[in-house]
Amino acid sequence: MDEKIRLADFVYFWYNLGITVVLWRWLYSQADSLGGNEVEKKAIMLLLSCCLFASTAFGASASTTMPITPQSGTGTSVQAPADLSKGLLVNTFTSHQWKQDSLTKLLGKSVKEFDDYVYYPQGISIKWDENKQAFAVLVEPSYKGEVVKGITTSQRKDEIVRVLGKPHFTDEKLELIGYAEQGYHLFFTFAQDKVKAISIYRRDQIADTKALVDMAKNLQEYGEKLGAPAEYADFSIFGAWGKPDFSYHLRGIGTYAWEYPSRGIAYDGMPDDATLTIYSNFASKDKLADLKNVKNIVFSKEDALFLIEKMRIETEKEKIELAKKAGILSPDKKKIAVIDSDNLYNTANIRFYQPDYTPQAQLFPGYFIDEVTWLDNNWILYQTMMGVGVYHVTTHEKIEIVGTEKKENEPFDMLDVDTVKLDLTKKAIVFEVGMKEKNQTYTVRYQITGDKITFTW
């Protein structure tokens, strides 16, 4: 086993997603060919898509370099932020052991969430892991203090290299350099040799490798329990190391992938044929000689944290290109909305950017998104197969108008709906509904006053 296995997993993941998109379109054509009204077609699609999802979800478990962060509510902390620039930023995190409950008292009220990062004042955003620790810290050029001794965001690339020495990691195409330090990794991205962002990743040390070695030697035997870390929190490596940094809970199938990238460990695959990957940033490889020839154990030459940072940059570039090609401008041209709905339905989202493509907000409606329309400069109307709702980009307020369950005083749910039409002039949302005897039309009028919106049926 070697890096080809990891590459095969990666290709298999995207192959499954591509197949799913194609099959989803095919399902609609098949549902249409079977005849019937829109309600019957939707029922057929829902039934068949349940079968498709099992294949897609399994494909998602193949990649272990795409951790999903638990969502935390924007603005949950109300304490005024401390002035972090008075000390070294990295020391703030290490001295608080990267713990969320301690750090949020210093960070103040969060202002937004975007791509698993929670944004705070002073130009800092954080990716929290499932143990409520800071896994990654993203420092923007607006941050005023020293990140590590002698390094600020205002310095050029040559000045940084002069202070820190020759980089341990380099990717010229991404304009990325990095350093492996005691307890953390430090990465710099540049635009014309000026700092674009600084990333700090937590790197945990491992004093005891006994649990890891035992698990690796019994990977298939322990498979059922290893595939469910939430249920077996005291078993094997979970009992010794605590919960994984990130796990992948696939609805209807279970958790068959998890990882400790802060330690350089990743597990993925079905329980009876799972693979354990040990990356180069694992700090105690000299204690793993007994695992060199064990089945399904891969020793990777790659650094897990470097891979994740490269993926962050590549994803950012890809999504900005999507916004440039398919973005929808608000009437005042100060906001851009773009549908990002090509992967799994539960990760489908609407991304919002400022005109310079600075992230502004992100909405996860819970299903594939069909259409987005600006109602004014802040409110957007979105439509999925499972519902219609509105979202305020600045306040992050989300209101469902019609969903899969009938609300009080509403005569239909989304499964009854044939079409949805919007009349911006009359401020009306028109639902054409297929009932048992005949189609009916229902009109919902909306009124926007400041940041508030009201609806009249």
Disulfide bonds with the S-S distance in Angstrom:
none
